[in-house]
Amino acid sequence: MKELLIKNMVCHHCVRAVEQILRDVGAENFNVELGKATLEQPLSDAAMDQLVLRLRRDGFELIADRESEIVEKTKHAILHHVREEKEKQHNLSECIERQLGMSYDTVSRIFSAKEGRTLEKYHIAQRIERVKELLQHDEYTLSEIAYMMDYSSVAHLSRQFKSVTGLTPSEYLRGSRERLGLHEI
C-alpha cells in the first residue's frame, strides 16, 4: 500500500477530481479521501510524473515534507471542526490536539510559519465560508446560523463576517442574488 498526501483537497468535488486524475494516469484499486489517496500498487515512475503534473494543473500538490503534512492535516481538522455539529462542542485546540496527536502550540507555530497566517485566522475564514454557504441556501435565519456556527450573538457573527469579507451578511446575500439574477419581488 502506498499513501499519497495531497495538498488543497477541501471538499467532495476535490475527491472526485483526484479520483479522475488517478484513473487517467492508470492507477487501479485506490481510495481517495480528503487530503490523501491510498494506492494498493505503486505507480510507475512515468505515471507518478504524470500524476504530479495533473495534480498541479488542477490546483493540488503532493506533500513531501513533515511540516507540510502537519499543515494539511490541521486544515482538515479545522474543516471538520467547522462543519461537524459534534465537533463544535469542543474548542478548536482540543480538536486539533486530539486529531493530530500534537500540542496545539506546536501545531500553531508550524502552521503560522508555513502558511503566513495564524491558525485562528484560518479557522475564522473557514467559519465565514460556511456561513456564506448557509446564507446562500436561504434555509436559516441569521440568528439560527449564528447559533449553528457557535457565535455568541448575531452581532458577533456580523462583525466577524464584515471583518473578513468587507460586507455585512445582508450586503453579501443581496450581492449574491444580484449576481445570480434573482431579484426580490
QUINOR-V182969 format. One record per residue. RES is the residue in one small letter. NEAR is the number of other C-alpha atoms within 12 Angstrom. D_LAST is the distance of its C-alpha to the last C-alpha in Angstrom with 2 decimals. Layout:
# QUINOR-V182969
res=RES near=NEAR d_last=D_LAST
res=RES near=NEAR d_last=D_LAST
This chain:
# QUINOR-V182969
res=m near=14 d_last=57.76
res=k near=18 d_last=56.16
res=e near=21 d_last=53.19
res=l near=33 d_last=51.09
res=l near=31 d_last=48.86
res=i near=39 d_last=45.83
res=k near=35 d_last=43.87
res=n near=31 d_last=40.07
res=m near=33 d_last=39.19
res=v near=30 d_last=36.22
res=c near=20 d_last=34.29
res=h near=15 d_last=34.86
res=h near=16 d_last=33.94
res=c near=26 d_last=36.87
res=v near=27 d_last=39.13
res=r near=20 d_last=38.35
res=a near=28 d_last=38.94
res=v near=42 d_last=42.28
res=e near=31 d_last=43.28
res=q near=23 d_last=42.77
res=i near=30 d_last=44.76
res=l near=33 d_last=47.56
res=r near=22 d_last=47.69
res=d near=18 d_last=47.80
res=v near=24 d_last=50.78
res=g near=22 d_last=52.65
res=a near=28 d_last=52.27
res=e near=22 d_last=52.84
res=n near=18 d_last=52.59
res=f near=26 d_last=50.27
res=n near=25 d_last=47.69
res=v near=32 d_last=44.80
res=e near=26 d_last=42.89
res=l near=32 d_last=41.11
res=g near=35 d_last=43.59
res=k near=31 d_last=46.42
res=a near=35 d_last=47.90
res=t near=25 d_last=51.06
res=l near=24 d_last=53.26
res=e near=16 d_last=56.14
res=q near=19 d_last=58.10
res=p near=23 d_last=58.07
res=l near=26 d_last=56.92
res=s near=13 d_last=59.44
res=d near=12 d_last=59.60
res=a near=14 d_last=58.02
res=a near=22 d_last=55.13
res=m near=24 d_last=54.68
res=d near=16 d_last=54.56
res=q near=21 d_last=51.95
res=l near=32 d_last=49.93
res=v near=28 d_last=50.00
res=l near=20 d_last=48.85
res=r near=24 d_last=46.01
res=l near=32 d_last=44.81
res=r near=21 d_last=44.89
res=r near=14 d_last=43.05
res=d near=23 d_last=40.17
res=g near=19 d_last=40.08
res=f near=28 d_last=42.41
res=e near=27 d_last=45.94
res=l near=30 d_last=48.94
res=i near=26 d_last=50.06
res=a near=17 d_last=53.75
res=d near=16 d_last=54.57
res=r near=16 d_last=54.51
res=e near=21 d_last=52.38
res=s near=26 d_last=49.62
res=e near=27 d_last=49.80
res=i near=36 d_last=49.39
res=v near=37 d_last=46.36
res=e near=36 d_last=44.67
res=k near=35 d_last=45.52
res=t near=45 d_last=44.20
res=k near=41 d_last=40.82
res=h near=32 d_last=40.66
res=a near=36 d_last=41.73
res=i near=39 d_last=38.94
res=l near=34 d_last=36.31
res=h near=27 d_last=37.82
res=h near=31 d_last=37.73
res=v near=33 d_last=34.04
res=r near=27 d_last=32.91
res=e near=20 d_last=35.35
res=e near=15 d_last=34.84
res=k near=15 d_last=38.61
res=e near=24 d_last=39.31
res=k near=24 d_last=37.21
res=q near=17 d_last=39.88
res=h near=19 d_last=42.31
res=n near=20 d_last=42.18
res=l near=33 d_last=41.90
res=s near=28 d_last=45.59
res=e near=22 d_last=46.69
res=c near=30 d_last=44.50
res=i near=36 d_last=45.87
res=e near=23 d_last=49.44
res=r near=21 d_last=49.18
res=q near=24 d_last=47.63
res=l near=25 d_last=49.76
res=g near=18 d_last=52.93
res=m near=20 d_last=53.30
res=s near=20 d_last=53.02
res=y near=27 d_last=49.71
res=d near=19 d_last=51.56
res=t near=21 d_last=53.03
res=v near=38 d_last=49.76
res=s near=31 d_last=47.99
res=r near=22 d_last=50.74
res=i near=26 d_last=50.68
res=f near=31 d_last=46.89
res=s near=24 d_last=46.79
res=a near=17 d_last=49.68
res=k near=21 d_last=48.25
res=e near=22 d_last=44.55
res=g near=15 d_last=44.86
res=r near=18 d_last=42.47
res=t near=23 d_last=42.97
res=l near=32 d_last=42.19
res=e near=26 d_last=40.06
res=k near=21 d_last=37.89
res=y near=27 d_last=37.44
res=h near=32 d_last=36.59
res=i near=31 d_last=33.94
res=a near=25 d_last=32.43
res=q near=29 d_last=32.31
res=r near=34 d_last=30.75
res=i near=37 d_last=27.95
res=e near=25 d_last=27.48
res=r near=28 d_last=27.17
res=v near=42 d_last=24.64
res=k near=34 d_last=22.51
res=e near=21 d_last=22.79
res=l near=24 d_last=21.87
res=l near=30 d_last=18.78
res=q near=25 d_last=17.58
res=h near=16 d_last=18.28
res=d near=18 d_last=15.75
res=e near=13 d_last=18.32
res=y near=18 d_last=19.76
res=t near=19 d_last=19.12
res=l near=29 d_last=20.81
res=s near=23 d_last=23.60
res=e near=20 d_last=24.24
res=i near=31 d_last=24.35
res=a near=29 d_last=26.73
res=y near=20 d_last=28.90
res=m near=27 d_last=28.91
res=m near=36 d_last=29.87
res=d near=30 d_last=32.52
res=y near=25 d_last=31.35
res=s near=17 d_last=32.94
res=s near=18 d_last=29.72
res=v near=23 d_last=26.11
res=a near=18 d_last=27.54
res=h near=22 d_last=30.07
res=l near=33 d_last=27.56
res=s near=28 d_last=25.35
res=r near=21 d_last=28.52
res=q near=28 d_last=29.76
res=f near=32 d_last=26.48
res=k near=22 d_last=26.40
res=s near=17 d_last=30.12
res=v near=24 d_last=29.79
res=t near=24 d_last=26.62
res=g near=15 d_last=26.45
res=l near=21 d_last=22.88
res=t near=26 d_last=21.62
res=p near=35 d_last=19.89
res=s near=23 d_last=16.52
res=e near=18 d_last=17.23
res=y near=25 d_last=18.33
res=l near=28 d_last=15.30
res=r near=21 d_last=12.99
res=g near=20 d_last=15.58
res=s near=21 d_last=15.79
res=r near=18 d_last=12.20
res=e near=13 d_last=12.67
res=r near=12 d_last=16.02
res=l near=12 d_last=14.77
res=g near=10 d_last=12.27
res=l near=13 d_last=9.30
res=h near=12 d_last=6.35
res=e near=10 d_last=3.78
res=i near=3 d_last=0.00
